[in-house]
Amino acid sequence: MARLYLIRHGRPSSTWGGHDDDPGLDETGQEQARAARDWLLSRPEAERPTLVVSSPLRRCRETAEPTAQTLGVAAEIDPVVGEIPTPRALSAEARPGWLREAFQGTWGAIQGDMDYDAWRGEIIASLARRGNTAVFSHYVAINAAVSKLLGVDQVLAFRPDHCSITILETDGETVRLVEKGAEAATSVL
């Protein structure tokens, strides 16, 4: 069984709904990224990641960078593990309210122009095909994977902290949750 590590990005330099829609990491986030790298590389050799995957967004790419550099690999950019797709007709100003409403409900009840339960399936399919991999992603995408693996329809399965590491296993076809990452109060809600 290969080990998969879902890492929420480090603390960004601005919060969601702010003026910068693709912020990088602040100083604390950079420290968190280095701590995540150190933890990942301290795993037993059979469980240590050899590949790095990142959401296309800057905060994830910057969180992935220390791990990728130390492993000597380029991070693969995978939009599937990116932020939850926002309905096309939704304005940037309306996105925070849409997200708050989505967080309170179920995957099937999210209002938008796509099937959000199918998106959860795409995330799991992307993860299943990987070997030992560190995947740097987002709060909602990690919840999408965890809730799918737990068989629950609630959007929020848990509240992963910045650089929280959730451990999964895959045999190349199926994915299993081993351990949820650290939880913390978050400004997302």
mmCIF file of the C-alpha atoms, coordinates in Angstrom:
data_MODEL
# 
_entry.id   MODEL 
# 
loop_
_atom_site.group_PDB 
_atom_site.id 
_atom_site.type_symbol 
_atom_site.label_atom_id 
_atom_site.label_alt_id 
_atom_site.label_comp_id 
_atom_site.label_asym_id 
_atom_site.label_entity_id 
_atom_site.label_seq_id 
_atom_site.pdbx_PDB_ins_code 
_atom_site.Cartn_x 
_atom_site.Cartn_y 
_atom_site.Cartn_z 
_atom_site.occupancy 
_atom_site.B_iso_or_equiv 
_atom_site.pdbx_formal_charge 
_atom_site.auth_seq_id 
_atom_site.auth_comp_id 
_atom_site.auth_asym_id 
_atom_site.auth_atom_id 
_atom_site.pdbx_PDB_model_num 
ATOM 1   C CA . MET A 1 1   ? 0.000   0.000  0.000   1.00 0.00 ? 1   MET A CA 1 
ATOM 2   C CA . ALA A 1 2   ? 1.311   3.429  -0.914  1.00 0.00 ? 2   ALA A CA 1 
ATOM 3   C CA . ARG A 1 3   ? 1.050   6.294  1.561   1.00 0.00 ? 3   ARG A CA 1 
ATOM 4   C CA . LEU A 1 4   ? -0.617  9.529  0.552   1.00 0.00 ? 4   LEU A CA 1 
ATOM 5   C CA . TYR A 1 5   ? -0.272  12.670 2.605   1.00 0.00 ? 5   TYR A CA 1 
ATOM 6   C CA . LEU A 1 6   ? -2.878  15.414 2.134   1.00 0.00 ? 6   LEU A CA 1 
ATOM 7   C CA . ILE A 1 7   ? -1.335  18.633 3.417   1.00 0.00 ? 7   ILE A CA 1 
ATOM 8   C CA . ARG A 1 8   ? -3.383  21.790 3.781   1.00 0.00 ? 8   ARG A CA 1 
ATOM 9   C CA . HIS A 1 9   ? -1.372  24.800 2.629   1.00 0.00 ? 9   HIS A CA 1 
ATOM 10  C CA . GLY A 1 10  ? 0.452   26.956 5.177   1.00 0.00 ? 10  GLY A CA 1 
ATOM 11  C CA . ARG A 1 11  ? -0.979  30.196 6.507   1.00 0.00 ? 11  ARG A CA 1 
ATOM 12  C CA . PRO A 1 12  ? -1.484  32.615 3.601   1.00 0.00 ? 12  PRO A CA 1 
ATOM 13  C CA . SER A 1 13  ? -0.542  36.276 3.566   1.00 0.00 ? 13  SER A CA 1 
ATOM 14  C CA . SER A 1 14  ? -4.228  37.194 3.187   1.00 0.00 ? 14  SER A CA 1 
ATOM 15  C CA . THR A 1 15  ? -7.490  35.439 3.938   1.00 0.00 ? 15  THR A CA 1 
ATOM 16  C CA . TRP A 1 16  ? -10.146 34.197 1.547   1.00 0.00 ? 16  TRP A CA 1 
ATOM 17  C CA . GLY A 1 17  ? -12.481 36.887 0.426   1.00 0.00 ? 17  GLY A CA 1 
ATOM 18  C CA . GLY A 1 18  ? -9.608  39.379 0.692   1.00 0.00 ? 18  GLY A CA 1 
ATOM 19  C CA . HIS A 1 19  ? -8.214  41.546 -2.088  1.00 0.00 ? 19  HIS A CA 1 
ATOM 20  C CA . ASP A 1 20  ? -5.577  39.034 -3.238  1.00 0.00 ? 20  ASP A CA 1 
ATOM 21  C CA . ASP A 1 21  ? -7.324  36.036 -4.789  1.00 0.00 ? 21  ASP A CA 1 
ATOM 22  C CA . ASP A 1 22  ? -4.062  34.030 -5.009  1.00 0.00 ? 22  ASP A CA 1 
ATOM 23  C CA . PRO A 1 23  ? -1.968  34.939 -1.957  1.00 0.00 ? 23  PRO A CA 1 
ATOM 24  C CA . GLY A 1 24  ? 1.341   33.340 -1.127  1.00 0.00 ? 24  GLY A CA 1 
ATOM 25  C CA . LEU A 1 25  ? 2.427   32.346 2.361   1.00 0.00 ? 25  LEU A CA 1 
ATOM 26  C CA . ASP A 1 26  ? 3.210   34.708 5.197   1.00 0.00 ? 26  ASP A CA 1 
ATOM 27  C CA . GLU A 1 27  ? 6.272   34.110 7.406   1.00 0.00 ? 27  GLU A CA 1 
ATOM 28  C CA . THR A 1 28  ? 4.386   31.693 9.665   1.00 0.00 ? 28  THR A CA 1 
ATOM 29  C CA . GLY A 1 29  ? 3.143   29.804 6.595   1.00 0.00 ? 29  GLY A CA 1 
ATOM 30  C CA . GLN A 1 30  ? 6.721   29.479 5.330   1.00 0.00 ? 30  GLN A CA 1 
ATOM 31  C CA . GLU A 1 31  ? 7.784   28.052 8.706   1.00 0.00 ? 31  GLU A CA 1 
ATOM 32  C CA . GLN A 1 32  ? 4.817   25.650 8.599   1.00 0.00 ? 32  GLN A CA 1 
ATOM 33  C CA . ALA A 1 33  ? 5.861   24.499 5.102   1.00 0.00 ? 33  ALA A CA 1 
ATOM 34  C CA . ARG A 1 34  ? 9.367   23.690 6.340   1.00 0.00 ? 34  ARG A CA 1 
ATOM 35  C CA . ALA A 1 35  ? 7.953   21.856 9.384   1.00 0.00 ? 35  ALA A CA 1 
ATOM 36  C CA . ALA A 1 36  ? 5.663   19.802 7.109   1.00 0.00 ? 36  ALA A CA 1 
ATOM 37  C CA . ARG A 1 37  ? 8.676   18.917 4.941   1.00 0.00 ? 37  ARG A CA 1 
ATOM 38  C CA . ASP A 1 38  ? 10.643  17.820 7.999   1.00 0.00 ? 38  ASP A CA 1 
ATOM 39  C CA . TRP A 1 39  ? 7.763   15.667 9.248   1.00 0.00 ? 39  TRP A CA 1 
ATOM 40  C CA . LEU A 1 40  ? 7.217   14.063 5.827   1.00 0.00 ? 40  LEU A CA 1 
ATOM 41  C CA . LEU A 1 41  ? 10.906  13.267 5.419   1.00 0.00 ? 41  LEU A CA 1 
ATOM 42  C CA . SER A 1 42  ? 11.075  11.769 8.914   1.00 0.00 ? 42  SER A CA 1 
ATOM 43  C CA . ARG A 1 43  ? 8.671   8.963  7.893   1.00 0.00 ? 43  ARG A CA 1 
ATOM 44  C CA . PRO A 1 44  ? 10.067  5.437  7.612   1.00 0.00 ? 44  PRO A CA 1 
ATOM 45  C CA . GLU A 1 45  ? 11.631  4.940  4.183   1.00 0.00 ? 45  GLU A CA 1 
ATOM 46  C CA . ALA A 1 46  ? 8.784   2.693  2.955   1.00 0.00 ? 46  ALA A CA 1 
ATOM 47  C CA . GLU A 1 47  ? 6.243   5.444  3.783   1.00 0.00 ? 47  GLU A CA 1 
ATOM 48  C CA . ARG A 1 48  ? 8.240   8.523  2.779   1.00 0.00 ? 48  ARG A CA 1 
ATOM 49  C CA . PRO A 1 49  ? 6.847   10.481 -0.168  1.00 0.00 ? 49  PRO A CA 1 
ATOM 50  C CA . THR A 1 50  ? 8.811   10.351 -3.394  1.00 0.00 ? 50  THR A CA 1 
ATOM 51  C CA . LEU A 1 51  ? 6.420   12.528 -5.395  1.00 0.00 ? 51  LEU A CA 1 
ATOM 52  C CA . VAL A 1 52  ? 4.929   15.958 -4.764  1.00 0.00 ? 52  VAL A CA 1 
ATOM 53  C CA . VAL A 1 53  ? 1.594   17.161 -6.124  1.00 0.00 ? 53  VAL A CA 1 
ATOM 54  C CA . SER A 1 54  ? 0.188   20.660 -5.642  1.00 0.00 ? 54  SER A CA 1 
ATOM 55  C CA . SER A 1 55  ? -2.909  22.664 -6.327  1.00 0.00 ? 55  SER A CA 1 
ATOM 56  C CA . PRO A 1 56  ? -2.165  25.354 -8.913  1.00 0.00 ? 56  PRO A CA 1 
ATOM 57  C CA . LEU A 1 57  ? -2.726  28.115 -6.353  1.00 0.00 ? 57  LEU A CA 1 
ATOM 58  C CA . ARG A 1 58  ? 0.301   29.969 -5.026  1.00 0.00 ? 58  ARG A CA 1 
ATOM 59  C CA . ARG A 1 59  ? -0.191  29.179 -1.324  1.00 0.00 ? 59  ARG A CA 1 
ATOM 60  C CA . CYS A 1 60  ? -0.087  25.441 -2.096  1.00 0.00 ? 60  CYS A CA 1 
ATOM 61  C CA . ARG A 1 61  ? 2.832   25.697 -4.510  1.00 0.00 ? 61  ARG A CA 1 
ATOM 62  C CA . GLU A 1 62  ? 4.822   27.641 -1.893  1.00 0.00 ? 62  GLU A CA 1 
ATOM 63  C CA . THR A 1 63  ? 3.929   25.082 0.792   1.00 0.00 ? 63  THR A CA 1 
ATOM 64  C CA . ALA A 1 64  ? 5.022   22.224 -1.502  1.00 0.00 ? 64  ALA A CA 1 
ATOM 65  C CA . GLU A 1 65  ? 8.308   23.880 -2.516  1.00 0.00 ? 65  GLU A CA 1 
ATOM 66  C CA . PRO A 1 66  ? 10.500  22.907 0.478   1.00 0.00 ? 66  PRO A CA 1 
ATOM 67  C CA . THR A 1 67  ? 9.447   19.249 0.193   1.00 0.00 ? 67  THR A CA 1 
ATOM 68  C CA . ALA A 1 68  ? 9.914   19.138 -3.579  1.00 0.00 ? 68  ALA A CA 1 
ATOM 69  C CA . GLN A 1 69  ? 13.322  20.829 -3.363  1.00 0.00 ? 69  GLN A CA 1 
ATOM 70  C CA . THR A 1 70  ? 14.570  18.473 -0.672  1.00 0.00 ? 70  THR A CA 1 
ATOM 71  C CA . LEU A 1 71  ? 13.335  15.429 -2.610  1.00 0.00 ? 71  LEU A CA 1 
ATOM 72  C CA . GLY A 1 72  ? 14.856  16.824 -5.816  1.00 0.00 ? 72  GLY A CA 1 
ATOM 73  C CA . VAL A 1 73  ? 11.593  16.577 -7.753  1.00 0.00 ? 73  VAL A CA 1 
ATOM 74  C CA . ALA A 1 74  ? 9.350   19.056 -9.511  1.00 0.00 ? 74  ALA A CA 1 
ATOM 75  C CA . ALA A 1 75  ? 5.884   19.431 -8.021  1.00 0.00 ? 75  ALA A CA 1 
ATOM 76  C CA . GLU A 1 76  ? 3.176   18.148 -10.347 1.00 0.00 ? 76  GLU A CA 1 
ATOM 77  C CA . ILE A 1 77  ? 0.384   20.713 -10.611 1.00 0.00 ? 77  ILE A CA 1 
ATOM 78  C CA . ASP A 1 78  ? -3.032  19.042 -10.401 1.00 0.00 ? 78  ASP A CA 1 
ATOM 79  C CA . PRO A 1 79  ? -6.102  21.318 -10.668 1.00 0.00 ? 79  PRO A CA 1 
ATOM 80  C CA . VAL A 1 80  ? -8.311  18.498 -9.323  1.00 0.00 ? 80  VAL A CA 1 
ATOM 81  C CA . VAL A 1 81  ? -6.847  19.038 -5.823  1.00 0.00 ? 81  VAL A CA 1 
ATOM 82  C CA . GLY A 1 82  ? -7.344  22.801 -6.119  1.00 0.00 ? 82  GLY A CA 1 
ATOM 83  C CA . GLU A 1 83  ? -9.993  24.983 -4.521  1.00 0.00 ? 83  GLU A CA 1 
ATOM 84  C CA . ILE A 1 84  ? -13.654 24.053 -4.791  1.00 0.00 ? 84  ILE A CA 1 
ATOM 85  C CA . PRO A 1 85  ? -14.883 25.278 -8.188  1.00 0.00 ? 85  PRO A CA 1 
ATOM 86  C CA . THR A 1 86  ? -17.013 28.389 -7.799  1.00 0.00 ? 86  THR A CA 1 
ATOM 87  C CA . PRO A 1 87  ? -20.122 28.790 -9.948  1.00 0.00 ? 87  PRO A CA 1 
ATOM 88  C CA . ARG A 1 88  ? -19.232 30.815 -13.054 1.00 0.00 ? 88  ARG A CA 1 
ATOM 89  C CA . ALA A 1 89  ? -21.971 33.407 -12.508 1.00 0.00 ? 89  ALA A CA 1 
ATOM 90  C CA . LEU A 1 90  ? -20.909 34.097 -8.907  1.00 0.00 ? 90  LEU A CA 1 
ATOM 91  C CA . SER A 1 91  ? -19.065 37.360 -8.267  1.00 0.00 ? 91  SER A CA 1 
ATOM 92  C CA . ALA A 1 92  ? -15.919 37.475 -6.132  1.00 0.00 ? 92  ALA A CA 1 
ATOM 93  C CA . GLU A 1 93  ? -17.866 39.474 -3.542  1.00 0.00 ? 93  GLU A CA 1 
ATOM 94  C CA . ALA A 1 94  ? -20.577 36.788 -3.329  1.00 0.00 ? 94  ALA A CA 1 
ATOM 95  C CA . ARG A 1 95  ? -18.120 33.855 -3.002  1.00 0.00 ? 95  ARG A CA 1 
ATOM 96  C CA . PRO A 1 96  ? -17.623 34.063 0.812   1.00 0.00 ? 96  PRO A CA 1 
ATOM 97  C CA . GLY A 1 97  ? -21.389 33.860 1.422   1.00 0.00 ? 97  GLY A CA 1 
ATOM 98  C CA . TRP A 1 98  ? -21.732 30.981 -1.047  1.00 0.00 ? 98  TRP A CA 1 
ATOM 99  C CA . LEU A 1 99  ? -18.943 29.101 0.741   1.00 0.00 ? 99  LEU A CA 1 
ATOM 100 C CA . ARG A 1 100 ? -20.439 29.723 4.196   1.00 0.00 ? 100 ARG A CA 1 
ATOM 101 C CA . GLU A 1 101 ? -23.748 28.323 2.998   1.00 0.00 ? 101 GLU A CA 1 
ATOM 102 C CA . ALA A 1 102 ? -22.043 25.311 1.378   1.00 0.00 ? 102 ALA A CA 1 
ATOM 103 C CA . PHE A 1 103 ? -20.105 24.556 4.591   1.00 0.00 ? 103 PHE A CA 1 
ATOM 104 C CA . GLN A 1 104 ? -23.373 24.188 6.510   1.00 0.00 ? 104 GLN A CA 1 
ATOM 105 C CA . GLY A 1 105 ? -24.857 21.590 4.190   1.00 0.00 ? 105 GLY A CA 1 
ATOM 106 C CA . THR A 1 106 ? -24.246 18.487 2.133   1.00 0.00 ? 106 THR A CA 1 
ATOM 107 C CA . TRP A 1 107 ? -22.332 17.911 -1.082  1.00 0.00 ? 107 TRP A CA 1 
ATOM 108 C CA . GLY A 1 108 ? -25.541 17.191 -2.974  1.00 0.00 ? 108 GLY A CA 1 
ATOM 109 C CA . ALA A 1 109 ? -27.132 20.465 -1.838  1.00 0.00 ? 109 ALA A CA 1 
ATOM 110 C CA . ILE A 1 110 ? -24.364 22.833 -2.971  1.00 0.00 ? 110 ILE A CA 1 
ATOM 111 C CA . GLN A 1 111 ? -25.787 25.295 -5.475  1.00 0.00 ? 111 GLN A CA 1 
ATOM 112 C CA . GLY A 1 112 ? -23.658 25.640 -8.582  1.00 0.00 ? 112 GLY A CA 1 
ATOM 113 C CA . ASP A 1 113 ? -23.201 24.673 -12.178 1.00 0.00 ? 113 ASP A CA 1 
ATOM 114 C CA . MET A 1 114 ? -21.449 21.356 -11.532 1.00 0.00 ? 114 MET A CA 1 
ATOM 115 C CA . ASP A 1 115 ? -21.873 18.106 -9.627  1.00 0.00 ? 115 ASP A CA 1 
ATOM 116 C CA . TYR A 1 116 ? -19.841 18.612 -6.454  1.00 0.00 ? 116 TYR A CA 1 
ATOM 117 C CA . ASP A 1 117 ? -20.208 14.967 -5.423  1.00 0.00 ? 117 ASP A CA 1 
ATOM 118 C CA . ALA A 1 118 ? -18.608 14.022 -8.755  1.00 0.00 ? 118 ALA A CA 1 
ATOM 119 C CA . TRP A 1 119 ? -15.754 16.443 -7.935  1.00 0.00 ? 119 TRP A CA 1 
ATOM 120 C CA . ARG A 1 120 ? -15.175 14.477 -4.707  1.00 0.00 ? 120 ARG A CA 1 
ATOM 121 C CA . GLY A 1 121 ? -14.925 11.328 -6.831  1.00 0.00 ? 121 GLY A CA 1 
ATOM 122 C CA . GLU A 1 122 ? -12.395 13.015 -9.147  1.00 0.00 ? 122 GLU A CA 1 
ATOM 123 C CA . ILE A 1 123 ? -10.200 13.870 -6.168  1.00 0.00 ? 123 ILE A CA 1 
ATOM 124 C CA . ILE A 1 124 ? -10.267 10.258 -4.919  1.00 0.00 ? 124 ILE A CA 1 
ATOM 125 C CA . ALA A 1 125 ? -9.511  8.955  -8.444  1.00 0.00 ? 125 ALA A CA 1 
ATOM 126 C CA . SER A 1 126 ? -6.544  11.327 -8.707  1.00 0.00 ? 126 SER A CA 1 
ATOM 127 C CA . LEU A 1 127 ? -5.229  10.131 -5.347  1.00 0.00 ? 127 LEU A CA 1 
ATOM 128 C CA . ALA A 1 128 ? -5.769  6.417  -6.066  1.00 0.00 ? 128 ALA A CA 1 
ATOM 129 C CA . ARG A 1 129 ? -3.374  6.378  -9.001  1.00 0.00 ? 129 ARG A CA 1 
ATOM 130 C CA . ARG A 1 130 ? -0.393  7.676  -7.042  1.00 0.00 ? 130 ARG A CA 1 
ATOM 131 C CA . GLY A 1 131 ? 2.464   6.054  -5.168  1.00 0.00 ? 131 GLY A CA 1 
ATOM 132 C CA . ASN A 1 132 ? 3.937   7.543  -1.975  1.00 0.00 ? 132 ASN A CA 1 
ATOM 133 C CA . THR A 1 133 ? 2.963   11.162 -2.556  1.00 0.00 ? 133 THR A CA 1 
ATOM 134 C CA . ALA A 1 134 ? 2.697   14.451 -0.669  1.00 0.00 ? 134 ALA A CA 1 
ATOM 135 C CA . VAL A 1 135 ? -0.378  16.301 -1.984  1.00 0.00 ? 135 VAL A CA 1 
ATOM 136 C CA . PHE A 1 136 ? -0.625  20.003 -1.089  1.00 0.00 ? 136 PHE A CA 1 
ATOM 137 C CA . SER A 1 137 ? -4.225  21.114 -1.216  1.00 0.00 ? 137 SER A CA 1 
ATOM 138 C CA . HIS A 1 138 ? -6.991  23.174 0.395   1.00 0.00 ? 138 HIS A CA 1 
ATOM 139 C CA . TYR A 1 139 ? -9.444  23.067 3.292   1.00 0.00 ? 139 TYR A CA 1 
ATOM 140 C CA . VAL A 1 140 ? -12.493 22.195 1.178   1.00 0.00 ? 140 VAL A CA 1 
ATOM 141 C CA . ALA A 1 141 ? -10.711 19.769 -1.182  1.00 0.00 ? 141 ALA A CA 1 
ATOM 142 C CA . ILE A 1 142 ? -9.321  17.855 1.813   1.00 0.00 ? 142 ILE A CA 1 
ATOM 143 C CA . ASN A 1 143 ? -12.825 17.775 3.303   1.00 0.00 ? 143 ASN A CA 1 
ATOM 144 C CA . ALA A 1 144 ? -14.144 16.509 -0.037  1.00 0.00 ? 144 ALA A CA 1 
ATOM 145 C CA . ALA A 1 145 ? -11.734 13.566 0.059   1.00 0.00 ? 145 ALA A CA 1 
ATOM 146 C CA . VAL A 1 146 ? -12.177 12.784 3.756   1.00 0.00 ? 146 VAL A CA 1 
ATOM 147 C CA . SER A 1 147 ? -15.981 12.992 3.686   1.00 0.00 ? 147 SER A CA 1 
ATOM 148 C CA . LYS A 1 148 ? -16.071 10.705 0.621   1.00 0.00 ? 148 LYS A CA 1 
ATOM 149 C CA . LEU A 1 149 ? -13.794 8.177  2.326   1.00 0.00 ? 149 LEU A CA 1 
ATOM 150 C CA . LEU A 1 150 ? -15.883 8.300  5.515   1.00 0.00 ? 150 LEU A CA 1 
ATOM 151 C CA . GLY A 1 151 ? -19.072 7.828  3.492   1.00 0.00 ? 151 GLY A CA 1 
ATOM 152 C CA . VAL A 1 152 ? -20.680 11.008 4.796   1.00 0.00 ? 152 VAL A CA 1 
ATOM 153 C CA . ASP A 1 153 ? -22.419 13.689 2.766   1.00 0.00 ? 153 ASP A CA 1 
ATOM 154 C CA . GLN A 1 154 ? -21.634 16.612 5.107   1.00 0.00 ? 154 GLN A CA 1 
ATOM 155 C CA . VAL A 1 155 ? -19.354 19.138 3.433   1.00 0.00 ? 155 VAL A CA 1 
ATOM 156 C CA . LEU A 1 156 ? -17.292 19.615 6.603   1.00 0.00 ? 156 LEU A CA 1 
ATOM 157 C CA . ALA A 1 157 ? -15.913 16.290 7.811   1.00 0.00 ? 157 ALA A CA 1 
ATOM 158 C CA . PHE A 1 158 ? -13.293 18.071 9.937   1.00 0.00 ? 158 PHE A CA 1 
ATOM 159 C CA . ARG A 1 159 ? -11.374 21.352 10.204  1.00 0.00 ? 159 ARG A CA 1 
ATOM 160 C CA . PRO A 1 160 ? -7.780  20.805 9.031   1.00 0.00 ? 160 PRO A CA 1 
ATOM 161 C CA . ASP A 1 161 ? -5.327  23.348 10.396  1.00 0.00 ? 161 ASP A CA 1 
ATOM 162 C CA . HIS A 1 162 ? -2.726  25.054 8.209   1.00 0.00 ? 162 HIS A CA 1 
ATOM 163 C CA . CYS A 1 163 ? -0.161  22.400 7.209   1.00 0.00 ? 163 CYS A CA 1 
ATOM 164 C CA . SER A 1 164 ? -2.294  19.700 8.823   1.00 0.00 ? 164 SER A CA 1 
ATOM 165 C CA . ILE A 1 165 ? -1.271  16.320 7.373   1.00 0.00 ? 165 ILE A CA 1 
ATOM 166 C CA . THR A 1 166 ? -3.995  13.762 6.711   1.00 0.00 ? 166 THR A CA 1 
ATOM 167 C CA . ILE A 1 167 ? -2.703  10.256 5.994   1.00 0.00 ? 167 ILE A CA 1 
ATOM 168 C CA . LEU A 1 168 ? -4.288  7.971  3.406   1.00 0.00 ? 168 LEU A CA 1 
ATOM 169 C CA . GLU A 1 169 ? -3.312  4.658  1.802   1.00 0.00 ? 169 GLU A CA 1 
ATOM 170 C CA . THR A 1 170 ? -3.917  3.401  -1.709  1.00 0.00 ? 170 THR A CA 1 
ATOM 171 C CA . ASP A 1 171 ? -3.465  0.100  -3.505  1.00 0.00 ? 171 ASP A CA 1 
ATOM 172 C CA . GLY A 1 172 ? -3.719  1.852  -6.874  1.00 0.00 ? 172 GLY A CA 1 
ATOM 173 C CA . GLU A 1 173 ? -7.477  1.401  -7.094  1.00 0.00 ? 173 GLU A CA 1 
ATOM 174 C CA . THR A 1 174 ? -8.981  2.214  -3.723  1.00 0.00 ? 174 THR A CA 1 
ATOM 175 C CA . VAL A 1 175 ? -8.094  4.821  -1.120  1.00 0.00 ? 175 VAL A CA 1 
ATOM 176 C CA . ARG A 1 176 ? -8.420  4.402  2.635   1.00 0.00 ? 176 ARG A CA 1 
ATOM 177 C CA . LEU A 1 177 ? -8.280  7.024  5.388   1.00 0.00 ? 177 LEU A CA 1 
ATOM 178 C CA . VAL A 1 178 ? -5.571  6.181  7.936   1.00 0.00 ? 178 VAL A CA 1 
ATOM 179 C CA . GLU A 1 179 ? -5.610  9.306  10.101  1.00 0.00 ? 179 GLU A CA 1 
ATOM 180 C CA . LYS A 1 180 ? -7.084  12.788 9.929   1.00 0.00 ? 180 LYS A CA 1 
ATOM 181 C CA . GLY A 1 181 ? -4.651  15.653 10.339  1.00 0.00 ? 181 GLY A CA 1 
ATOM 182 C CA . ALA A 1 182 ? -4.564  18.161 13.174  1.00 0.00 ? 182 ALA A CA 1 
ATOM 183 C CA . GLU A 1 183 ? -7.640  20.316 13.554  1.00 0.00 ? 183 GLU A CA 1 
ATOM 184 C CA . ALA A 1 184 ? -7.830  23.909 14.674  1.00 0.00 ? 184 ALA A CA 1 
ATOM 185 C CA . ALA A 1 185 ? -10.102 26.890 14.764  1.00 0.00 ? 185 ALA A CA 1 
ATOM 186 C CA . THR A 1 186 ? -10.037 28.506 11.358  1.00 0.00 ? 186 THR A CA 1 
ATOM 187 C CA . SER A 1 187 ? -11.086 31.767 9.783   1.00 0.00 ? 187 SER A CA 1 
ATOM 188 C CA . VAL A 1 188 ? -12.776 29.842 6.948   1.00 0.00 ? 188 VAL A CA 1 
ATOM 189 C CA . LEU A 1 189 ? -16.105 29.784 8.774   1.00 0.00 ? 189 LEU A CA 1 
# 
